[in-house]
Structures are given as structure tokens and as C-alpha cells.
């Protein structure tokens, strides 16, 4: 073969290889795109017909579901294919990630499109918003959702910052998704952050053939990762030693000593209290998690003795003469479970046992650990004036300035803003309100020309609290919250509710009293085995489904199957259990829900999740612990309003419920803590802020 022929032959080989490679890449993309399209077609067919329309119960839901599953996913797909910065393999990977998300949508869950809309809509924003500051603010406002869409921003310049923030606030969830960014150059840096904040949570992955443990073994030059592996070699993975990472790293104890201390619960509790007085410690998230577990156990013990004399009920605080710091810890870490009377008993003992000259100094000596939570709780229980009474005017002003300041610098600015709103909403003392308002106005002026997102957040707070005139966005949200029209609650000529009860002593009592409340004219109760159907016999057609408390799992499963088969989902969802059961109720909420009643503490996370599942739902929650005496009357009144054809006008209904529970002083006290939708400042703030972003 001549030299010329050799060159021609080589050229043809290269050309053939190039064409075949290009063809292979096109085939790869065609296959990936076909999988996206196939999943869309599958979802489209769940209503019985593939017609580019996802038909649900109402016209609004049909439009929203069709837009999400077909149009929004099409747009995500188009953005991937048209991105010139992506290689063909990058495009394939992201299309595959989109397929993985679509595969979670099945015949049993496609009607819950709002549970998926937060993910798909966030992906669109990540793809189309080019301003880094704005997209970072959006991601920070909902870090939990941001975790689920990591593959769509893992190559962005802000990815490392967002994932480090997530490591500080949702480490367990981020660890589950570690493989999504494991091969990025910043992965070891994020792993170091996870070890710094949540070493005990990382320890669950130590051992075995999982991405986290493999990364721990391969990571070099990250001091906290190295220390974690050193502890692992000495005490294994099943040890409380990891919670004491700060002590081990700073040579206050060895890993073996930390392991031994961790086996004594009371000794560990006292040690963690001392450790937490420092505002910056290694393993802070894991320390807080352990303190929450320990404090909640003690608070429940006090709660269970609520009918006993104080000397019996608070014996665990008095016999051992708990310090003010220990009492404070029970209150702030047991927030989700503490009863009103339990908090007040603990607070009175705390005030008596503060050794510092001022309560301001007391907070300072605690490293201001969870002080926003404490101030919010004091305001809610109407004891903030008593706590502030042990401060000078300068100290009060300084405390409020700190309390409302720097929200935009927090890991979760929106959560802290909700605490600020809830606190102001509970203030009754004019002097304290004035100090609080001045602090907010001052902070607004500080950020007004320097930080657009902070300006938006503080401006919204000032409008919401009616310190400044209401913004247009807020006016739109508030106008729709005063009333729910009766006609909107009667879809297909009937109104449907689901009530969740749980298998414990409180659940048994709540269920029994709830059912007995409907044993009167206008209603009938039908036993369905694992659940009951309470049905109106006159007026509008109302159906209330409630699982039997002693048949918690079977009853809830039976109702889930019933709603799935009938394709008629509840208009109202009611949670009738402790806050630690709330996720079970919330995860059943569909876009069909017009109203959600949280019969237990309705904290930030619960309200935020409700709005994820049903963005337009109105929410009733308690600032503190719910009680069956209020829940029964409130729910019965709601049902009677609907049955008799009246709109749910919250001002009128609240007055009616107040009259009905009038003779019951305990119920009146608890009812004062219940928030109707138009006064639920936390829910309004979350809804409006997300919309403005």
C-alpha cells in the first residue's frame, strides 16, 4: 500500500470512528429522551386515556397536574438538551436523573402532584435563573427540597455552599443522597462539613460498602474526617463517642473514655449541657439531636403526671435540684412536646434558680443556645415580661436587636423569620412591642440598600405584622384566608374529611370523645371495621372518615386503599396525635385539601410540609400543644357549618367555638393558643415569601 493510500485509509478509519461515536452519542440521548417521554405517557394514561391530559377530580387539579407532568417536564427536558455547556454524557446523566424522579410517580401517587411540583419547579428555576444570589436565596428557603434535585445544580458555582448549608441543617437527608455529588471536586469538603456538624449521623454509615464510608476511607487532608476514622478504628461505629467529637479533637478525653461516658445516659446529659454552652462546637447538630431525645423523654414524664400535685409532677426537677441551665434545656429541646402547664412549671423554677444578676447574662452564659426558640416560647406562654423583668432597658434593646437581626445569615432564614413573626404575634406588653418594632425597623433600614433578599424578607415581616403598610403580595394572600366558601368545600355534591388517630392513651381518649360528639341529630355513625364513617343525615352531604385509634395501622391503610379506589380524596385533613406522628398525616395530604387541621403543635417544619403538599390549603394549628376538648368542639363546629350550608368564616366560627367551650377553663386556655388560617402568621409568611421568590 502506498503512503498516499495509507493516509486515505487512516482518514477513512477516523471518519468511520467519528461517525459511529457521534451516532452512539445520539443513540444514547435518543434512548434517554425516549425514557422521559415514556414515563410521561405512562402518567398520562393513569386516568384511562393517553390524551395529553392528566384528569383529576376538579378542573383546577386537572390543569395543574397536566401542566406539571407534561409541560413542566417537557421544559426541563428541553433545557437539558439545549444546554451547550453540557457534554452528551452530561445530558444523558441529567435526563436519567429526570427519569428517576418521574419513576417515583405511580398509579397510587400521581394525584399528589404537588408533592412532586416542588421538585420540578425548583429544577426549572435552577436551569433558568442565571443570577446566583437569587437562586441561592431560593434554594436556602427550602433546603429540604434542594437535596432532592442535587443532580441539576451539582456543577453550579454555588453548589458547594448550598450543600454545606444542607450538611448543617439536614445531614441525615444529605447523607442519603451523597452519591449524587460524590464525584464532584468539592465532595470531600462537604463530607468534612458533615463530620464537623453531624458526626453521630455520619457514624451510621461507617462500615460496609456504601458511598459515604468509601469516601471516608479515600479522603485525605480533611482533619475531621481523619479524626472520625481514628475513632472508628478504636471503638467501631456503634458508639456515642462520635457525639463527643469536640472533646476528643481537643484532647479533653480519649475515644475510649468518650465511649464509656456515652453508655451512662444521665452523665452524658450533664456533660452535653456543659458542652453546648459554647456557641461553636464540633458535632453541634448531633449534640442537639441527642439533647432533643433526652429532653423530650423527661418532658413526656412531666406531661404524663399532669393530674398530679406539682411536687409529684416535677419531682425529677426538684429532687435533684436541676439547675436553671438544665431546666432551660428541657424547655427548648422539648419544645414539640411540652404542655402549657409543664412549661410554666419549668419556667417558674428556672426564674427562681437563675444565679446571674440578669436574665440577659444568663442567656449569654448559655452561649445564647436556642435563645430564639426560648424567647418565642416565653412570648407564646405570656411569661416574656417576667423574663425580661430581670434585664435593664439596654439589655432588652440589645436582646431584641439580636433576636430580629441577621436573619438572612442564618442557615434557614425563613424558619428564623417565622420565629420572629410568631413572637411578635404573642406580645401583649406595649413597651416590649415598641422595642421589638424599633428593632425590626432598624434592621430593615440596615439591609434595605445592601441585600435585596434580606430587604424582601424584612419588608414582608413589617407588612405581615402591620408595622408598615401591607405589601401587594401580602394583601393578595390575606384576602383569601378569611373565609372558605361552602360551595368550594362541596366537590361533586359532597364534602369528605379524613381524621388520623393513633394507638396510644391520648389517641384512645381523643377518638372516643370525638365519635361521641357526633351522637346527635343530623349525624349517623357507621362502623366499617377498622374505621368509622360519620355521615350527615340532613343538610349538605358530609362524610367524615376516621380510623379507630386501636386499629391505627389497619385503619389508615384501609382508608388509603379506599380513597385510592374511589379517586375521591379528602377536602379536609385532621391530625389528632402528638407532633411526632405528624409526618404520617402530612404525607397523606393531596392538592384536594382545602383545609388542614394540625391538632398538635404546628411548628415551622409541619406548616412548611403541609404547604409543600397542598400549597393553597388553609391551616389551623396550635402555638402550643393541642387538646381533644378544643379539637372536638372546633371540628364539630366546622362540620356543622358545612352541613348547614354556611361558609367557613373564621371570625364567626372562632366566636362560636369560644362560647361552646366557655365553662371549661383549661379548654379556654388552650383555645387561646389555636390560630385560625387568617392569623397563622407562620403559614402566611412561608406562603407569601416563597411566592415572591
N, C-alpha and C positions, 0 to 999 in steps of 0.2 A: 504494500500500500504506500503510495507517495505521501510526502509530507503534507501536500495540499489536501489529499483525501483524508489523512488522519485528522487535520483541523476541522474539515467539514463533518466528519463522523463524530468528533468530540462535541462540536456545536450542536449537532442533532440530538446527542445524548442529553446535554444540558437542557436543551429546549424541551425535550420529552419529559425530563425530570421536573422542570419548572412547571410545565402544563399540568402534569399529573399531581404535583404538590398543590398547585392552585386549585385544581379540580377537587382534590381531597379536602382542602380547607372549605371550599364552597359546599361540598357534601356535608361536612361537619356542621356548618352553620345551617344548612337546609334541614338537617336532622333535628338540630336544637330548636329551630323555629317551628318545625312541624310538631314537636312535642308541646311547645307552648300553645299552639293553635289547637292541638288535640285535646289538651286539658280544658281550654275554653269551651270547645264543642261539648265535652263531657258535662261541664257545669250547665251549659245552655240546655242540655237535654233532660235535666233533672225534673223539669216541670212537665215532661211528657212530650215535648216537641222541640226540635232544634230549629229555631226560627230567629236567631239573633235577638232573643228576648228572654230574660230570666223572670218568669212570672211568679210573684209572691202574693201575699194576702191583699195588699192595697195597691192602688195605682202608684202612690209615692214610693213604696218599697220596691215595686217592680222597676220603676225608673232608676232608683238609686242603685239597686243590685245590678241591673243591666249596664249602667254606666261604669260601675266598678269592675265587674268581671270581664266585660268586653272592651269598652272604650279605654278605661284607665290602663288595663293590662296591655292593650294594643299600643298605647302611647309609650309605656315603659319599654316594650319590645322594640319599637321604632327608635327610641333614644339610644338603645344599646347598639342596634345595627348601624345607626348613622354616626356613631362616635368615632371620629378619625384618630383619636388618641389611643383607641383600643386596638390591639392586635386581634387576629382572628381567634386566637386561643382565649384572649380576654373576653371577647364577645361570647364565645361558647360557654365560658365559665359563668358569666352573668346570666345568660339565658337559662343555663342549667339551674342556677340559684332561683330564678323566677319559676321554673318548672317545679322545683322542690316546694316553693311556697304554695303554688296552685294545687299541688297534690294533697295538701292538708285540707283542702276544701272537698268535702264529700257529701253524699246524699243526706247525711244526718246533720250537716252543719252549714250548708250553703245559704240557708235562710238567715244565718247570723252574719250577714255580710259586713256589718260594722266592726266585728271582731277582726276582720281582715283589712278593712278600709284604712285603718291607722297605718298598717304596714305599707300598702300600695301607694297611699297618698304621700307618705314620707319618702318613699323611693322617688316619686316624681319630683318632689322638692329638692332632694339631693342631686338629681340629674339636671334640673333646670335652673336652680338658683345659683348664680355664679359668685355672689357676694359672700365671702367666707364668714364675716361677722354675723350676717343674718342667718345663714344656715346653721352656724354653731349655736345661736340662740334657740333656734327651732329644735335642734337635737337635744340641747340641755333641758328644754321644757318638758321633754318626755324621753328620758334616758332608757327607760324600760323597753319602749318600742324601738328605740335606736339600736338596741342589742340585736334585735331580730332582723335587721336589714344591713348588718355589717358588710356583707359582700358587695354592697352597692356604693360604699364610700371608703373601703379599706385602703384604697390607693390615693385618697384625697389628702391634701396637706394638713387638714385638721383632724384626721383620723386618730392619730396618737393621743392628742389632747382629749378628745371625746372618750376614747376607750380608757384612759387613765382616770377620768372623772367617774366613769361607769364602774371601774375597779373599786372606787371608794364608796360607792352607794349601792351597787347591785352585784357584788362579787360572785355570788353563787350562780346567778344567771349568766354572767360573763364567762365563767369557767366552763359552763356547758357549751359555750359557743367558741371556745378557744381555737378550735381547728379552723374556724372561718378566717382567722388572720395569722395563723401560726407561721406562715412562710413570709410574712412581711418583715422588713428590716427592723421595725420598731417592736416586734413581738416580745423580745426578751426584756425590753424596757417596761412594757405593760405587765409582763409576768412579775417583774421586780415590784411594781406598784401593787399588784395583787398580794404578794407576800408581805409587803410593808403594812397593808391595811387589814388583810383578812387571812393571816397565816393558818388559823384553825380551819378555815374553809378550803384553803389550798391543800391542807394535810389529808383531806378526804380522797384526794387523787394520787397520793403518794403510794407507789407500789402498783404493779400491773402494767399492762401495755396500752396506756391511754395517752393522748397527745400532750396533756399537761405534764405528766410525770416524765415522758420522754424529753420534753423541752427543759424541764428542771435539770435533768441529768446532762443535757448538752450545753446549757447556758454557762458561759464563763464571764467573769468580770462584773457580775452583779452581786454585791455583798450580801443582800438579804436572801437571795436565792441560795447562795453558798451556805449561809447560816442555817437555812431550812433543811438543806441536805445533810448538814452536820448533825442536826437534831434527829433527823430521820435515822441516821446510822446508829445513833446512841439509844433511842427509845422507841423506834418504829413509828407507825402512823397513828395508832390508836392511843393518843395521849393528849392530856390537857396542857402539856408543856408548851405547845405552839401558841396558846393564848398569852403565855408569859414571855413572848419573844423579846419584849423590851428589856426585861430583867436579864435574860440570857445574853443578849447582844451587849448590854452594858456591864456585864460581869458581876451582877448582883447575886446571881445564882447560876448553878450549872444546869444542863438539860435534865440530868437525873434528879436534882433537887426540885426542879420545876415539875417534873413528872410526879414526884411524891406529893408535893403540895396540891397538885391538881386532883388528887384522889380524896382529899378532905374538903367537902363542899363548903362548910362554914368558914374554914380557914382561907379557902380560895376567895370566898365572897369578901371577907375583910381585906384581903390583900389587893383585890381588884379595885376596891373603893379607894385605897390609897394611891394605887397606880393611876386611876382616872382623874386625880386632881391636877395632873399635868395635862395641859391642852394638846400637846403633841407627843404621842407615844407610838411606838411600833405596835402594830396589831390592834389599832383602835377600834376598827369595826368588829373584830372578833371579841374583844373585851366587852364592847357594848352588847353584842349578841348574847354573851354568857350572862351579863348582868341583867338583861331583859328576862332571860329564862329564870334566873334565881329570884329576881324581884317579883315577877308575876306569880310564882309559886307562893311566896309569902303574902302577897296581896290577896290571892284567892283564899288563903287560910283565914285572913281577916274578914273577907267578904262572907265566907260561909258561916261566920259567927255573928251575922248582923242582928240577930234577935237576942243575943246575949248581952249581959251588962258589959260596960266598957272595960272593966278590969279583967274580964274573961276574954273579951274580943281582942283587946290589944296587949294581951299578956306577952306575946313574943317581942313586943317593942319595949315593954316596961320591965319585965323580969330581968332581961339582960341589959336594961338601961341603954337602949340604942342611942347612938349619938345623932346630932342634927344631920350630919352628913349621911348616915345610914337611912334615916327617915326620908330625906330628900331623894335618895336613890330609889327607895321603894315607890315614891310618888311619880318620878319622871320616867323610870323604866317600866313601871307597872301601869302606865297611862291608859292603855287599852282596856284594862280590866277593873280599875279601881272604882268602887261605888262612891257616890257623893258623901255618904256618912263615913266611909273608910278614909277618903281624902281629908275630910275635915278633922277626923280624929288624929290622923298623922300630922296634919298641919299644926294643930294646936300643940302637939308635943314638940314639933320642930321649933316653933316660936319660943317655947319655954327653954329649949336646950341649945339655942344658938349662943355660943360663948363670945363671939365677936361683939364689938361695940355697936356695929351697924349691920343690917342685913345685906347691905351693899358689899361690905368687907367679906361677909360670909360667902357670897357668890364668887367674889374674887379668889378666895382661898380654895374654892372648888374648881378653879380654872374655868369658871363660867360654863362648866359642862352642862349641856342641855338646858341652859337658862331660858331660852326662848320657849321651850316646852313648859317649863315651870311657871313662867310669867303668864303664859296663855292659860294654864290650868287655874292659877290663882284668880285671874280675871273671871274665868268661867264659873268658879265656885264662890265668887263675890268676897274673896278674902285678900285681894290685892292691896286694898287700903291698909289692912293690918300689917302686911309685909313691908309696904312702903313707909309705914309709920316709923320704922326703925332706920330711916335714911334722912339725910339732910336734903334740902332743896337741890343743892348742887349734885348730890349723888343720884337723886331721882332723874334730874335732867340728863345726866351722863348715862344712866341706865337706859332711858328711852331713846336717846340718840344712838346708842349702840344697838338697841333692840331693833330699830327700824332701818338702821344704816347698813350699807354694803350688801344688800340682798342679791345684787347681780353678781357678786363674787362668790356666793355660796355654790355648793355642788348642785343643789336643786333650788334655784331661785324661786320658782313658783310655789314649792312646798313651804318655804320660809315666808313668802308673801301671804299665803293662806293663814299661817300662824299669826301674822301681824293683823290681818283683817279680822280674824276670829277674836283676837284680844281686844281690839278697839270696839268691836260689837258688843263685848261683855262689860265694858267700863260704864260705871254709873256715877262715879265721882267727877264733878265738873272740873276740879283742879287737875286731876290726873288726865282727863280727856284733853284739857287745854295743853298740857305738857306734851302729850302724845301727838296732837295735831301739829304743834310747832315743830316737833322733831321730824315729822313726815314732810312738812312744807320745806324745811331746811334741806333735807336730803334730796328732795325733788329739784330744788334750785342747784344743788351741788352737781347733779348728773345731767341737768337739762341741756347743756350745750356740749357735753363731752361724750355721752354714751346714749345712743338712740334707743337701744333695747331697754336700758335701765330707765330712761325717761318714759318709755311706754308703760313699763310695769308700775312705776311710782305714780304716773298720771292716772292710770286705771285705779290704783288704790285710793287716791284722793277723790276720784269721782265716785267710786263704789261706796266710800264711807261718807259721802256727801259733804266733804270738806271743801271741795271745789265743785263747780257745776258738772253735772253728768255729761260724759262724752256721748257722742252719737252711737258708738258701738255698744256702750253700756245701756243706753236708753232702749235700743232695739231688743237687747236680751231681757231687760226688766219688764218691758211691756207685755211680753208673752208669758210671764211667770205668775201673774196674779190669779189667773183662772185657767181651768181646763174645761172646755165646753163639753156638755153632756153628749152631744152628737159625736164628738171625736172619740169618746170612750165606748161608743156602741158600734163596733165594726161588725158588719154582716148581721145587724139587728140584735146583737148580744154583746155583753161585756164579760170578759174572762179574767180571773185572777189566779195566781199561784202563790201559796204560802209555804215557806220552808220551816219545819220544826225539827229539833234534834234530840237525840236519845240521851238525855241527862235529866237530873231532877228538875232543873229550871224548865227544860223543854216539856216534861210531862205536865207540870202545873200550867204552863202557858197554853199548851194545846187544850187541856181540859176546860180552862176558863174561856178560851176563845170559842170553842164549839158551843158551850152553854150560853154564850152571849147571843147566839142566833136561834135559840129555842123560844121563839115568839112568832106572832102572826106576821105574815109576809115572807116567811122563810121556811124551807124544809131541809132536813139533813139526811143525806143518803149515804149509807155505809157501803164503800166499794172495796172492802177487804183491807188493802194496805193504805188506803187513803179515804177521805170523805169528800163528798160533793155537797156543798151548801148552795142551794138554788132558790132564787126568788119565786114566790107563788103569785105575786101580783106586781103591777107596775112594769118597769123595764126588765128585760131578761138579763139576770146577773148570775154567773156561775163562779163559785169560789172552790178551787181545788186545794186541799191541804193534806200532806202526808201525815200519818199518825206518828207521833213522836217516838213511840216504842218500836215503830217499824220504819225508822229513818231511811235506811238504805233501800229496802224493798219498795217503800212508798215513793221515794224520789225517783227511783229507776222506773217504776210503773208509770208515773206521771210523765217522765221524759219520753217514754215509748208512746204514751197516749197522744201527747202533743205532736210528736213526730208523725204519727199515723194520720192524725186529723189535719195536720198542717195549719192548725189554728193555735197561735201562740199567745201567751198572756198579755193583757193590756196593762196589768198592774202586777208587780212582783214584790213580795213582802218577805223580809228576812226576820225570823223570830228566834235567833240564837245568839250566843256570845260572838264577839268580834272575830275570834279565831276560826269560826265556821263561815265567815262572810264570803270567802272566795267561792265556796260551793254554790251559794246563791247567786253571786255576781256573774259567775261563768255561765249561768243558765239564761241570763238576760238577753233578749233579742231586740232588734230595731223596732219591734212591735210595741215595746214597753213605753207607755206614756208616763208612767209614774213608778218610782222605786221607793219603797219604804224600808229604811235601814233601822230595824228595831233594836240595834245595839249601837255602840259607838260608831259614828260615821266619820272617821278620821280622813285625812288627806288622801291616803292611798286608796281607801274604799271608794270615796267620791270620784277620784280620778279614773278608777277602773270602771265604775258604772258608766261614766261618760264615754269611755272607750267603746263599750258595747252598745250603748244607746245614746248617741250624742244629744238627742233632743229630749231625753227623759227629764221630767221634773223629779227632784229628790227631796224626801223628808228624812231628816236624820236627827240624832240627839248629840248635843255637845258633849254629853257625858254618857252614863250607862242607861240604856233603855229599861223600861219596866212593863210587865204584862198589864198592869192596871191602866196605864196610859195607852199602850198599844191596842188593847181590846176596844176601848172606847173610841179611839181615833179611827181604827179600821172599820168599826161598825158604823160610825158616822159617815165615812167615805162611801161605804156600800149603800147606806140609806139614801144619801144624796143622789147616787147614781140610779138606784131603783126607782126613786120618786121623780126622776127626770130633771133634777136640779144640776146646774153647773157646779164644778168644784171651785168655789170662790174661797180662797184660803182665809181671808179675814173673817168671813162669816162662819166658816166651819170651825175655826180656832175658838171663836167665842162660844159656839155650841158645845164643843168638847170641854171647854173650861167649866161650863155650867154643870155638865154631866158628872164630872169628877170632883166637883166642888167640895163635898163633905170629906173627901179623902185627902188629908193634909200631905201625906207622903207623895201621893199621885200628883197633887198640885205642884209640889216642889220639883218633882221630876219633869212635869209637863213644861215648866218654865225653861227647861233645857232643850226642848224639842224645837227644831227650826222648820217652818213651812218653806216651800220652794222659793218664794219671793224674798225671804230673809236669810236664806242659806248662803252667807257671804262667800264661803269657801267654794261652793259649787259654781256660783255666779262668776267668781274671779277666774277659776280654771277654764270655764266655758268661753268667757269673753277673751281672755288672754290668748288662748290657743287660736281662736278665730282671727284675732288681729295679726298674729304671726303669719 
